[in-house]
Amino acid sequence: MIKPYNCIIVANGSFPSSPLSLRMLGKASVIIACDGAADALHRRGFTPDAVVGDMDSLSPEMRRLYADRLYASAEQRTNDLTKAVRHAHASGEKEVLITGATGMREDHTLGNISLLASYAPLFSRVEMLTDCGLFTPLRQTATLQSVPGQQVSLFVLYPEGKITTENLRWPVTNRVLTSWWQGTLNEALADSFTVRLEEDGCVIVFRELPSCLSREGLLREGLSREGLSREG
């Protein structure tokens, strides 16, 4: 479902623990730490190639150890994740995987996920990996890999542009999604599905990791059926 990435940004949220996340980290050629994430990486045997942020959560020990790769920015108009993403872009990276961006405080989690949409134009491929799934921002029609039965959710940050889906259990047909919940808890029917967007459309797609696949949640929740079958 996910191809290897040369560059991985590790944010200072819950450190990734899934086998897939750790395998991706081990294969990356470039690891960029968001501020205090450098401490978490070091404790687990990973060495960041750059530490980016306002340095308010980086320990004195890591400041000394990684003094040759600190990129400090005190401005507060952007968060440390955005600073790290901009550093990756300025360094010429074309594909970037973000991890460690969820967990802990929910406001940070929501903010980081929403930022994916603004990062998409900077790279040929950018995604956010958690221990439960993968977030992929789309600004144009795309076909994504899936597994039959896999949970899929669509999040629209602003209600512009109609969306049509193919190969999802509850189809979305020429519809403008006006609330985040309306596109959640769908299910893939095949080894791929398509999200068709109008020119001004933008959506963040969440796909459950195959290792977390379970139909129990969908069977318990009527929200997806209700949300995706209702008009308007």
N, C-alpha and C positions, 0 to 999 in steps of 0.2 A: 504493500500500500504506500510505502514511502521509500524513495530512493535516497542513497547516501548524500550527505552534505559535506562540502569542504569546510564551511564556516558555521560554527554554532555559537550563538549568544546565550549565555546562562544568566538569567535574571535572579534577583535576590528574594525569590519567593520560596516555596517548598522545593527542596532539591530533588531532581528527578530520581526515581528509584526503580522504575520498570526496566526489565531486561533490554527492551528496545532502546529506551532513552540512554542507558549506560553504554550500550553497544555503539550507538551513534556518536556519543561523546568520545569513545575510544578510537573511532575511525576518523574523526575530524582532524584536519591539518591545522586549522585555526580555531582557537577557543577564545572568545571575548567575554570577560566577566563584567557584570554590572556591579560596580562598587563592592559591597560586602560578600557578593557571591564568590569572590576570590578566596575568602576564608573557607567556604564550604567546599569548593573545588580542591583546595590544598589538602584539607582533611581527608578527602577521598582519593588522593593520589593523582589528581589532574593538575596540570600546570597551565594557567592562562597565558595566552600570548599578548593580551592587552587587558588592562583594568580601566574601565571607563565610568565616570560618574562624578558626583560632587564630593565623594570620599567621606561622607558623614557616617557610614556604617562599616568602613574598612578598618580592621584592627591595626594598631601600631606595628605589630609584627609583620603583617602583610605589606604595610607601607614600606618597611625596610627591605623585605625580601624581594618585592617586585618594583622597587623604585625606578628601574630602567624601563618600565612599561606602563607607567601610570599616565593616564590622560584625564586630567582633572578639569571639570567645568562647573563653576559655581552658579551659573544662571539657573533660575527656577521656573522658567516658562515651559520647560520640557522635563520629563522624568528621566531617570537613569537608563531605562530601556531605550528610549528614543535617542539618547546620546550615544549609546552603544550601536544602535542601528545606523545612525549617521556616520559613525566611525567606520563601520564595515563598508558602507557605500563609498566613503571617501577613499578607502583603501583598495577599491576596485573589485570588491566581492560582488558576484553576480547572483549567487544563490545563498540564502541564509535561513538557518533553522533556529527558532527561538525555543528555549526550554526554561524551566524554573520560573515561569512568569505567572503561575497561578498558585492557589493555596494561600494559607495565612489570611491576610486581610482581604475581604471580599471587594472592597473598593479598588484596591490595586488590581485584583484579578479582572474585574469588569473593564477598568481603564486599559489594561494591557491588551486584552482581547480586542477591544474596539479600535485600538491603534493599528491593528493589522491592515485595516483598509487603507490607511494613509501610507503604510510602508510598501504596499503592493507596487506602486509605480516606480519604485527605486530599484527593483530587482526583477530578474527573469523568473525567479521562484523564491517565495518566502512563505514559511508556514510556522505554526506554533504547536509544539508537541507537549502533551501532558502525560501523566501516567495512565489516563483513561482514554485519550483520543487525540485527534489531530485537527487543528483549525486551519482552513485554507481560505484566503480571501480571493474572491473572483470579481473582476471588473468587466469580464466578457464571457460569452458562452464557453463552457468547458465540459468535458467528460472526465469523470474521476473514477479511479479504481475502487472497487468495493467487494464485499463478501455477502452472499445472500443471507438475509437476516440481520445484517449489520445496522445498528442504529445510526440515523443521519438526521441532523438538525440544520436548518437554514436560519441565519440571523441577519436581518436587514437593519442597518443603523439609522437610515432615514428612508421614508416611504417614497422613493422615486424609481420609476421603471418597473415594468411588468416582468414577472418571472414565470417560466414554464419548466416543468421537470419531466424527465422520462426515466422509467425503471425504478420508481419509488412506489411503495405500496399505496400511499395516499397522494395522488397526483396534484400538482399545483399547475393550473392552466391559465395563462395570461392574467395573473393576479398580482396586485400590489399588496404586499404584506405591510401592515401598519403598526404591528406590535411584535416585540421579540418572540413571544410565545407561539405565535401563529405558525411558524415554520418548524417547530420543535418536534422531536420524538417520532420521526418518520422511519422508514425501514427500506433498505436496499433489497431489490428483487433479483439481482444478477451480479455478475462480476464487474459491472460498471454502471454508472448512472450519469445522466446529463442534466445540467442546469443551464437553461437558455435565458439570457438577459437582454433586455432592450439596451440601446446605446448608453443610456444614463443610469443603468442598473448597477448595483454593487451589493454583494452578499458575502457573508462569512459562513463557510460550510464546516460543520463539525462531523467527523466520522469516528465512531467508537473503534478503539483498537481491537483487532480480532481476538486478542488474548482476554479481553473483557466481555466478549459477546455473551449476551444473555437475553432471552425473550421475556423473562419474568417482568422486567420493568415495563415493557410495552404492554403486556397483558394486564398489568395493574392499572395503567394510566389510560384514561379515555381522552386525555387532553389532545393527543396528536390527531386522533380521528375527528374530534370535534373541531379543532382549529383548522385543519386542512380541507375539510369537506364543506365548511361554512362559507357562504358567499360574502364578499365585502370585507 
